[in-house]
Amino acid sequence: MTRQVEQGGGRFPVATGAEARVTAAMLGRPGGPALEWIEAQPAGQPRGAPLLFVHGAFGAAWIWQEVFLPHLARRGRRAAAFSLRGHGRSQGGRALRSASLTDYLDDLRLAAGQWAEPPVVIGHSLGALLAQRLIGQVPMRALVLLAPLPPDGLTLVGTRIALTDPGFWFEALAGSLLPGREPAVALSRHWLFSEGLPLDRAQRYAARMSAESPVALAEAHWPVLPLSAAFAGLPAFVIGGALDRMIWPATTWRTALYHGAEHRTVPDIAHFLQLDFGAEGVARLMLDWLDERGL
């Protein structure tokens, strides 16, 4: 396995193997920050719609590269993840504190237009809220929401966390407002990871977490109800973790009902379903759902 840092706007191999090829690139655009783009291609002819992954708060494209992207490429899928501005290797770090949800939605629009056909959009947490807000505005083949913020955003979730889990609420607030505090959000493994994830992996993931925009987090508390996936004729699937202390199963059920989506709660897994112990099983669950529908 080899890894190279991307330069300019071209694509460069970061991993090679008999079953998959992973490349990194920077998505440039006039007047806006270039975005990190990591794409996995199967060794043979790809099948189905391309899959686009949207990370949540404090994350970046790398959270999908750990398990999901290589697993999906081995299953014959084209899949890509990008980093929102100011996250991962994307540009815009100096202006991150003032980045808005509108800015993030512009980033998602750019990423969604990288293929000649509409992708399946898979969003996690805050990234799932972004994906919901683009229903009916950006062509999609299907929508998969992992531990999603509900359609009304953090309006009720944030209040409930502040009342029932003030430690988590404080760390999330500190991670967006105080310099150097961003990894603390994920270090508390009993909040974001299950006990099944080895401690060294939890610490390694925590160290890679990005800072987050306090403006975007504040805006996520203001309810702006998106179009229902059901009304848009968009197949949708909501997956939550039974041990998620941020997005409770009752909340993921509420999101599924709003969108007329299928729902599954995965046992023994917490908020970071794509990194936690059992993440590959979540990827298989999602892909099986897509295969059953010919997507």
C-alpha positions in Angstrom: 0.0 0.0 0.0 1.3 3.5 -0.9 0.1 6.9 0.0 0.9 10.2 -1.6 -0.3 13.7 -0.7 -2.3 15.3 -3.5 -0.8 18.2 -5.4 -2.7 20.8 -7.5 -5.9 19.6 -9.1 -4.9 16.2 -10.4 -5.6 12.7 -9.1 -2.9 10.6 -7.5 -2.9 7.0 -6.3 -3.0 6.6 -2.5 -3.6 2.9 -2.4 -3.4 0.0 -4.9 -4.3 -3.6 -4.7 -5.8 -6.5 -6.6 -9.4 -5.5 -5.8 -9.4 -1.7 -5.5 -7.7 1.5 -6.5 -8.0 4.6 -4.3 -7.0 8.1 -5.5 -6.9 11.5 -3.9 -7.5 14.8 -5.6 -8.4 18.4 -4.9 -11.6 19.7 -6.3 -11.0 23.2 -7.4 -13.5 26.0 -8.2 -13.5 29.7 -9.0 -13.8 31.8 -5.9 -14.0 29.0 -3.4 -11.7 26.7 -1.4 -10.5 23.5 -3.0 -11.9 20.4 -1.4 -10.2 17.1 -0.6 -11.6 14.2 -2.6 -10.9 10.5 -2.0 -12.3 8.1 -4.5 -12.3 4.2 -4.5 -12.7 2.3 -7.7 -13.1 -1.5 -8.0 -10.6 -3.5 -10.0 -13.2 -4.6 -12.5 -16.2 -2.9 -14.1 -18.1 -0.9 -11.5 -21.8 -1.6 -10.8 -24.7 0.5 -9.6 -24.8 4.2 -8.9 -21.7 5.9 -7.5 -21.7 6.5 -3.7 -21.0 9.9 -2.2 -20.1 10.1 1.5 -20.6 13.3 3.6 -18.9 13.5 6.9 -20.3 15.2 10.0 -19.0 17.8 12.5 -15.4 17.5 13.5 -14.8 14.9 10.8 -13.3 14.7 7.3 -13.0 12.4 4.3 -10.6 10.1 6.1 -13.4 8.7 8.4 -14.9 6.9 5.3 -11.5 5.7 4.0 -10.8 3.6 7.1 -13.4 1.0 6.4 -16.2 2.0 4.1 -14.4 3.0 0.9 -12.2 -0.1 0.5 -15.0 -2.4 1.5 -17.3 -1.0 -1.0 -14.7 -1.1 -3.8 -14.2 -4.8 -3.0 -17.9 -5.2 -3.6 -17.6 -3.6 -7.0 -18.8 -0.1 -6.1 -17.5 3.4 -7.1 -17.4 5.4 -3.9 -16.0 8.8 -2.9 -15.7 11.0 0.2 -14.9 14.7 0.4 -13.9 17.0 3.2 -15.9 20.1 3.8 -14.0 23.4 3.7 -11.6 23.8 6.6 -11.7 20.0 7.3 -9.1 17.4 6.5 -6.9 18.6 3.7 -9.5 20.9 2.2 -8.7 24.6 1.9 -10.5 27.2 4.0 -9.1 26.5 7.4 -8.5 30.1 8.3 -12.1 31.0 7.6 -13.6 27.9 9.2 -14.9 29.7 12.3 -17.2 31.8 10.1 -18.2 29.0 7.7 -22.0 28.6 7.5 -24.3 25.7 6.6 -24.9 27.5 3.3 -21.1 27.2 2.7 -21.2 23.5 3.5 -24.2 23.0 1.2 -22.2 24.7 -1.6 -19.4 22.2 -1.0 -21.8 19.3 -1.1 -23.3 20.5 -4.4 -19.7 20.6 -5.9 -19.0 17.1 -4.8 -22.4 15.7 -6.0 -21.6 17.0 -9.5 -18.4 15.0 -9.9 -20.1 12.2 -11.7 -22.0 12.1 -15.0 -24.9 10.4 -13.2 -26.7 11.1 -9.9 -25.0 9.5 -6.9 -26.4 7.8 -3.8 -25.7 10.3 -1.1 -24.7 8.9 2.3 -24.5 11.4 5.2 -23.4 11.0 8.8 -24.6 13.2 11.7 -24.4 16.8 10.6 -23.5 15.6 7.1 -26.8 13.8 7.1 -28.6 17.1 7.8 -26.8 18.7 4.8 -27.9 15.8 2.6 -31.5 16.2 3.8 -31.5 19.9 3.0 -30.5 19.2 -0.6 -33.4 16.8 -1.3 -35.2 18.0 -4.4 -32.3 20.4 -5.2 -29.6 18.1 -6.3 -30.2 14.9 -8.3 -29.8 11.8 -6.1 -30.5 8.1 -6.8 -31.1 7.4 -3.1 -30.4 8.7 0.4 -28.7 6.9 3.3 -28.6 8.6 6.7 -26.2 7.3 9.4 -26.9 8.5 12.9 -28.5 11.6 11.3 -29.4 14.9 12.9 -33.2 14.9 12.5 -34.9 17.1 9.9 -35.3 19.9 12.4 -31.6 19.7 13.2 -30.2 20.2 16.7 -33.3 22.0 17.9 -34.5 19.3 20.2 -31.4 17.1 20.2 -29.1 19.9 21.5 -31.5 20.8 24.3 -31.9 17.1 25.3 -28.1 16.6 25.4 -27.6 19.7 27.5 -30.1 18.5 30.0 -29.3 14.8 30.1 -25.6 14.6 29.1 -24.0 18.0 30.0 -20.4 16.6 29.8 -20.9 15.7 26.1 -22.6 19.1 25.5 -19.7 21.0 27.1 -17.0 19.0 25.1 -18.9 19.6 21.8 -19.2 23.3 22.6 -15.5 23.6 23.6 -14.5 21.7 20.5 -15.9 24.4 18.3 -15.1 27.5 20.4 -11.7 26.8 22.1 -8.5 26.4 20.1 -6.8 23.0 20.7 -9.9 21.4 22.2 -11.3 19.7 19.1 -9.9 16.2 19.8 -11.4 16.2 23.2 -14.8 15.6 21.6 -13.9 12.1 20.6 -11.5 11.2 23.4 -14.4 10.5 25.7 -15.0 7.1 24.1 -18.1 6.3 26.1 -19.8 9.2 24.3 -18.9 8.5 20.6 -17.5 5.0 20.5 -18.6 1.7 21.9 -16.6 -0.3 24.4 -15.9 -2.8 21.7 -13.5 -0.4 19.9 -9.9 -0.8 21.2 -8.8 2.2 23.1 -5.7 2.8 20.9 -8.0 3.1 17.9 -10.4 5.5 19.6 -7.4 7.7 20.6 -6.0 7.6 17.1 -9.3 8.6 15.6 -9.7 11.4 18.2 -6.4 12.8 17.3 -7.4 13.2 13.6 -10.6 15.1 14.4 -10.9 18.6 12.8 -12.1 21.8 14.4 -15.7 22.8 13.7 -17.4 26.0 12.7 -19.4 27.5 15.7 -21.5 29.3 13.1 -22.5 26.1 11.4 -23.3 24.4 14.6 -25.4 27.4 15.8 -27.3 27.4 12.5 -28.0 23.7 12.9 -30.1 24.5 15.9 -32.4 26.6 13.8 -35.2 24.4 12.3 -35.4 24.5 8.5 -37.5 21.5 7.6 -36.3 19.8 4.3 -38.5 18.2 1.7 -39.5 14.7 2.7 -37.7 12.0 0.7 -41.0 10.3 0.3 -42.6 13.4 -1.4 -39.6 13.6 -3.7 -39.9 9.9 -4.7 -36.4 9.3 -3.3 -35.6 5.9 -1.7 -34.2 6.4 1.8 -32.6 4.3 4.5 -31.9 5.5 8.1 -29.4 3.6 10.2 -28.7 4.3 13.9 -26.5 2.8 16.6 -28.2 1.3 19.7 -25.4 2.7 21.9 -25.4 6.2 20.4 -25.7 8.7 23.2 -26.0 11.7 20.9 -28.6 10.5 18.4 -30.9 8.1 20.2 -32.8 5.4 18.4 -36.0 7.3 19.0 -34.5 10.2 17.1 -33.5 8.0 14.1 -37.0 6.5 14.0 -38.4 10.0 13.9 -36.2 10.9 11.0 -37.2 7.7 9.2 -40.9 8.4 9.6 -40.5 12.0 8.3 -38.8 10.7 5.1 -40.9 7.5 4.7 -37.6 5.7 5.0 -36.7 2.2 6.0 -35.0 2.1 9.4 -32.5 -0.2 11.2 -30.9 0.1 14.6 -27.5 -1.7 14.8 -26.8 -3.2 18.2 -23.5 -2.7 20.1 -22.4 0.4 18.1 -22.3 4.1 19.0 -22.3 7.4 17.1 -19.4 6.9 14.7 -20.9 3.9 12.8 -18.3 4.1 10.1 -15.3 3.9 12.6 -16.7 1.8 15.5 -16.3 -1.9 16.1 -18.6 -3.5 13.6 -18.3 -0.7 11.0 -17.9 -3.2 8.1 -21.2 -4.8 9.1 -22.9 -1.4 8.7 -21.3 -1.0 5.3 -22.7 -4.4 4.3 -26.1 -3.5 5.6 -26.2 -0.4 3.6 -24.9 -2.0 0.4 -27.3 -5.0 0.7 -30.2 -2.4 0.9 -29.0 -0.8 -2.3 -28.5 -4.1 -4.1 -32.0 -5.2 -3.2 -33.3 -2.1 -4.9 -31.1 -2.3 -8.0 -29.4 1.0 -7.0 
